[in-house]
Amino acid sequence: MTNTAPLKDELSCLFREFIQSEYVIDDDETLKPYECDGLSMYTQLPMLVVLPETVEQVQKVLKICHEKQVPVVARGAGTGLAAGAMPHAEGVVLSLAKFNNILSIDPINRSARLQPGVRNLAISEAAKMYGLYYGPDPSSQIACTIGGNVAENSGGVHCLKYGLTVHNLLSVDLLTVEGERITIGSDGLDSCGMDLLALITGSEGLLGIVIEVQVKLLPIPETARVVMAGFGNVQQCGEAVSGIIAKGIIPGGLEMMDSYAISASEDYAKAGYPIDAAALLLCEVDGTKEEVQAHIEEVQALFKSFGATSIRTSQSEEERALLWFGRKAAFPAVGRISPDYYCMDGTIPRSQLAYVLTEMQKMSERYGLKIANVFHAGDGNLHPLILFDANVPGEFEKAEAFGGEILELCVAVGGCITGEHGVGIEKIRQMIVQFSDEELAQFHAIKDAFDPQGTLNPGKGVPTLKRCQEYRVLQSAKERSLGSINESGAHNHV
Amino acid sequence: MSDISLELQAQVTNAIKNNQPLTIKGGGSKSFMGRETDKSLQILDVSGHSGIVNYEPVELILTARAGTPLIEIENALAENNQMLAFEPPHFSNSATLGGTLACNQSGPGRPWYGSIRDHVLGIRLINGTGKHLRFGGQVMKNVAGYDVSRLQAGAMGTLGVITEVSLKILPKPKAQVTLTWELSAADALQKMNRLAGTSKPLTAACWVNGRLYVRLSGAQSAVDATATQWKGNELEQIGSFWMQLREHSLACFDPSLPLWRFSINSAAKLNHIDDHSIIDWGGSQRWFSGHAEKKEMQQLAIKAGGQVSLFSGGDREDVMHEPQSALKALQKNIKKSFDPAGIFNPGRVYKWM
């Protein structure tokens, strides 16, 4: 490891020329809280943390780091679940926490201009007085910031109907690696030429620093109701999900939990979940009163026809909130029954739900680690929670291997390794399962187009081709010893 | 109905070797868009690469080769009461899926249903090193790697040859009603924006020739209740009106004049232009037929928070909104990252790319 001390001193001095002294953090004790993001198993102390307060300061930081070829890792609230904001040992963490102002809300054309550090939920809270809200609602919405949402293309429980972050943006102001400000997008719905806004969204801080975001706002639905149904087996539950879609109903949210998640959540949230059910569905229908009434009746009938063992429909706003509370509390509820848990994030075709659940159960037995399943069933986005104890030596590594195997299974059945959490460092090994070296080479070429020196969030998102070779050797050795994961084609490249 | 990707790949490889730029062509329905390019360039014909590869109504997903005609896809979807919710304009029966993505074409429902780029889940693409690559996937959510699929929307083939597209499909609404009111452009703009701010089943809003047209789609009871509440005149034969708007076949589109397209703030006023324009997308897209200086149009668009392009006719030398210089440099770099030899549709979007 290189000795960073002289560089650290030099940079601290430089930064303190234009940033308030206490917002340039260089002592280990104060650096400590920045060592990880929401994936707390991956830690690394940065060389420095800076918390600039103006765009000009951010530009200067970038310019200096660019000249000195120092890695820059942007950070919002640090709620990411893939170690995308984990610091670089020889780099600067650029915290955008001070940029937490809502710059303007335009109720007429239904949009909001935001600084990157504005919390996701704060947008909807501010827009409420105009009867508007911001669509994407990741589970961390109380804390996560819009800048981070853009970086990860965050989703949430309502994205089957209202889309991911990428569907709800009008423009992004980006600072390039040199610190130059560019506006991508406009007040209009599209721009001439290639869709740069889409390219930036979900780029995990590898292409530039988001310094301003303009989002679309949606009218708050007149009403919303939830139908909760318990099923005796996972198969029926999976079929009911497909059944709703086949009927032509796009629910606002369609969530599934398995028996272990149901009982953990019920113990904690007391929402009245059917604890004897093998699987549970929460189906939210929103829109006008008439539409909701019509769809609720259809959904109830449909659940019955797929063999639901219990059906409960929210009769009030309080009851709707309570039913959702159980789902939203699933993660902390699991946290209560297990010292640690590891949240995965793969996407599969809906038709593979039951198969994948069964396979994961087998893996769970093989690894000797319990698993609780919470899904965005409507869009096939799995969030298996692997339960483990970090204090037991080797158990995290086991959980990690288990998680990796789940993601590879997702790819094998025609899905992908991340639906909404991003790749970060966590899933970088699985990138080679989803992409060929030629595809990864195209990603690297894109990265070079923005950041030829590779100083923006290095080591994240896209594995270097050298590491790919190493992973592929490991991978084929593993496959030889385990046999192919799935005969129907573990890799969907032709 | 065949897979000719290997031949396409071979042609691209050849073109790279001989440093011979290509004009990518599907059904040729959108050849009038973009800049006019060198007619002597060799043509890479993608129309033979056609056919629906995978369609699973219950998954709401369809994958088709880029040369598949839109009509073929729409017919297959209609059998299952499903649709391409972005309502792509065709401009000719030969319009293909690949061209629709490359030109980022979406119809009247765009502000509510989303555009083609919003519905794209994944693509296959032959890049400028002759590699046939796959990005995105056939699932609803996928954030692994950069979003190369949606990046293609509007790139007009300058980043590679799109060979396959996977799309999100939506069910057709059970009921539809169109309401109309006689209104000035300014009043219509105000009303469109106000209605769009309410939680009603609005799926299109446009102003043509002194009349505001608003489309409601969804459950019968919801459409009926909103129609009663909003009290407009109900339009008969609603399908054909929205189709004609989408296809620019309404009488007010004068094909003998240059057609300008503004993509701007939905509530912005375009002063002397609004009264003579067609206002679609609830105000976000405006069409103006007439001779004008591009520079002036561009200034108007910027003031209105957006961009302008010369959609058809007129001087085809300079047709796209000129980006700021840093953005220009960035686009050049990205182009180079896909197409280092510069063989794909050179000069189609911008003279400098």
Chai-1 contact restraints between the chains, C-beta under 6 A:
chainA,res_idxA,chainB,res_idxB,connection_type,confidence,min_distance_angstrom,max_distance_angstrom,comment,restraint_id
A,I108,B,N193,contact,1.0,0.0,6.0,A-B,restraint_1
A,I108,B,A267,contact,1.0,0.0,6.0,A-B,restraint_2
A,N109,B,N265,contact,1.0,0.0,6.0,A-B,restraint_3
A,N109,B,S266,contact,1.0,0.0,6.0,A-B,restraint_4
A,N109,B,A267,contact,1.0,0.0,6.0,A-B,restraint_5
A,R110,B,G197,contact,1.0,0.0,6.0,A-B,restraint_6
A,N153,B,V143,contact,1.0,0.0,6.0,A-B,restraint_7
A,G155,B,K141,contact,1.0,0.0,6.0,A-B,restraint_8
A,H167,B,D118,contact,1.0,0.0,6.0,A-B,restraint_9
A,E180,B,A326,contact,1.0,0.0,6.0,A-B,restraint_10
A,I182,B,A326,contact,1.0,0.0,6.0,A-B,restraint_11
A,I182,B,L327,contact,1.0,0.0,6.0,A-B,restraint_12
A,S186,B,G305,contact,1.0,0.0,6.0,A-B,restraint_13
A,S186,B,G306,contact,1.0,0.0,6.0,A-B,restraint_14
A,S186,B,Q307,contact,1.0,0.0,6.0,A-B,restraint_15
A,D187,B,N265,contact,1.0,0.0,6.0,A-B,restraint_16
A,D187,B,G305,contact,1.0,0.0,6.0,A-B,restraint_17
A,D187,B,G306,contact,1.0,0.0,6.0,A-B,restraint_18
A,G188,B,S263,contact,1.0,0.0,6.0,A-B,restraint_19
A,G188,B,I264,contact,1.0,0.0,6.0,A-B,restraint_20
A,G188,B,S284,contact,1.0,0.0,6.0,A-B,restraint_21
A,G188,B,G306,contact,1.0,0.0,6.0,A-B,restraint_22
A,L189,B,S284,contact,1.0,0.0,6.0,A-B,restraint_23
A,D190,B,S263,contact,1.0,0.0,6.0,A-B,restraint_24
A,S191,B,Q307,contact,1.0,0.0,6.0,A-B,restraint_25
A,C192,B,Q307,contact,1.0,0.0,6.0,A-B,restraint_26
A,C192,B,S309,contact,1.0,0.0,6.0,A-B,restraint_27
A,C192,B,M320,contact,1.0,0.0,6.0,A-B,restraint_28
A,C192,B,H321,contact,1.0,0.0,6.0,A-B,restraint_29
A,G193,B,G154,contact,1.0,0.0,6.0,A-B,restraint_30
A,G193,B,V349,contact,1.0,0.0,6.0,A-B,restraint_31
A,M194,B,L151,contact,1.0,0.0,6.0,A-B,restraint_32
A,M194,B,G154,contact,1.0,0.0,6.0,A-B,restraint_33
A,M194,B,A155,contact,1.0,0.0,6.0,A-B,restraint_34
A,D195,B,R117,contact,1.0,0.0,6.0,A-B,restraint_35
A,D195,B,R150,contact,1.0,0.0,6.0,A-B,restraint_36
A,D195,B,L151,contact,1.0,0.0,6.0,A-B,restraint_37
A,D195,B,A153,contact,1.0,0.0,6.0,A-B,restraint_38
A,D195,B,G154,contact,1.0,0.0,6.0,A-B,restraint_39
A,A198,B,D147,contact,1.0,0.0,6.0,A-B,restraint_40
A,A198,B,R150,contact,1.0,0.0,6.0,A-B,restraint_41
A,A198,B,L151,contact,1.0,0.0,6.0,A-B,restraint_42
A,L199,B,Y146,contact,1.0,0.0,6.0,A-B,restraint_43
A,L199,B,D147,contact,1.0,0.0,6.0,A-B,restraint_44
A,L199,B,L151,contact,1.0,0.0,6.0,A-B,restraint_45
A,G202,B,V143,contact,1.0,0.0,6.0,A-B,restraint_46
A,G202,B,D147,contact,1.0,0.0,6.0,A-B,restraint_47
A,S203,B,Y146,contact,1.0,0.0,6.0,A-B,restraint_48
A,P219,B,G197,contact,1.0,0.0,6.0,A-B,restraint_49
A,P219,B,T198,contact,1.0,0.0,6.0,A-B,restraint_50
A,P219,B,S199,contact,1.0,0.0,6.0,A-B,restraint_51
A,P221,B,S199,contact,1.0,0.0,6.0,A-B,restraint_52
A,E222,B,S199,contact,1.0,0.0,6.0,A-B,restraint_53
A,S242,B,V58,contact,1.0,0.0,6.0,A-B,restraint_54
A,I245,B,V58,contact,1.0,0.0,6.0,A-B,restraint_55
A,I245,B,L60,contact,1.0,0.0,6.0,A-B,restraint_56
A,A246,B,V58,contact,1.0,0.0,6.0,A-B,restraint_57
A,G248,B,P171,contact,1.0,0.0,6.0,A-B,restraint_58
A,T288,B,A222,contact,1.0,0.0,6.0,A-B,restraint_59
A,E290,B,S221,contact,1.0,0.0,6.0,A-B,restraint_60
A,E290,B,A222,contact,1.0,0.0,6.0,A-B,restraint_61
A,E290,B,A225,contact,1.0,0.0,6.0,A-B,restraint_62
A,E291,B,G218,contact,1.0,0.0,6.0,A-B,restraint_63
A,E291,B,A219,contact,1.0,0.0,6.0,A-B,restraint_64
A,E291,B,A222,contact,1.0,0.0,6.0,A-B,restraint_65
A,A294,B,A219,contact,1.0,0.0,6.0,A-B,restraint_66
A,A294,B,S221,contact,1.0,0.0,6.0,A-B,restraint_67
A,T347,B,V139,contact,1.0,0.0,6.0,A-B,restraint_68
A,T347,B,K141,contact,1.0,0.0,6.0,A-B,restraint_69
A,P349,B,E59,contact,1.0,0.0,6.0,A-B,restraint_70
A,R350,B,E59,contact,1.0,0.0,6.0,A-B,restraint_71
A,D379,B,M140,contact,1.0,0.0,6.0,A-B,restraint_72
A,D379,B,K141,contact,1.0,0.0,6.0,A-B,restraint_73
A,G380,B,V139,contact,1.0,0.0,6.0,A-B,restraint_74
A,G380,B,M140,contact,1.0,0.0,6.0,A-B,restraint_75
A,N381,B,K141,contact,1.0,0.0,6.0,A-B,restraint_76
A,G414,B,Q138,contact,1.0,0.0,6.0,A-B,restraint_77
A,G415,B,V139,contact,1.0,0.0,6.0,A-B,restraint_78
A,C416,B,G137,contact,1.0,0.0,6.0,A-B,restraint_79
A,C416,B,V139,contact,1.0,0.0,6.0,A-B,restraint_80
A,C416,B,N142,contact,1.0,0.0,6.0,A-B,restraint_81
A,C416,B,A144,contact,1.0,0.0,6.0,A-B,restraint_82
A,I417,B,A144,contact,1.0,0.0,6.0,A-B,restraint_83
A,T418,B,V143,contact,1.0,0.0,6.0,A-B,restraint_84
A,T418,B,A144,contact,1.0,0.0,6.0,A-B,restraint_85
A,G419,B,K141,contact,1.0,0.0,6.0,A-B,restraint_86
A,E420,B,K141,contact,1.0,0.0,6.0,A-B,restraint_87
A,E420,B,V143,contact,1.0,0.0,6.0,A-B,restraint_88
A,G422,B,V143,contact,1.0,0.0,6.0,A-B,restraint_89
A,V423,B,A144,contact,1.0,0.0,6.0,A-B,restraint_90
A,Q434,B,A144,contact,1.0,0.0,6.0,A-B,restraint_91
A,E438,B,K131,contact,1.0,0.0,6.0,A-B,restraint_92
A,E439,B,L133,contact,1.0,0.0,6.0,A-B,restraint_93
A,Q442,B,L133,contact,1.0,0.0,6.0,A-B,restraint_94
A,F443,B,G145,contact,1.0,0.0,6.0,A-B,restraint_95
A,F443,B,Y146,contact,1.0,0.0,6.0,A-B,restraint_96
A,A445,B,S337,contact,1.0,0.0,6.0,A-B,restraint_97
A,I446,B,Y146,contact,1.0,0.0,6.0,A-B,restraint_98
A,I446,B,S337,contact,1.0,0.0,6.0,A-B,restraint_99
A,A449,B,N333,contact,1.0,0.0,6.0,A-B,restraint_100
A,A449,B,I334,contact,1.0,0.0,6.0,A-B,restraint_101
A,A449,B,S337,contact,1.0,0.0,6.0,A-B,restraint_102
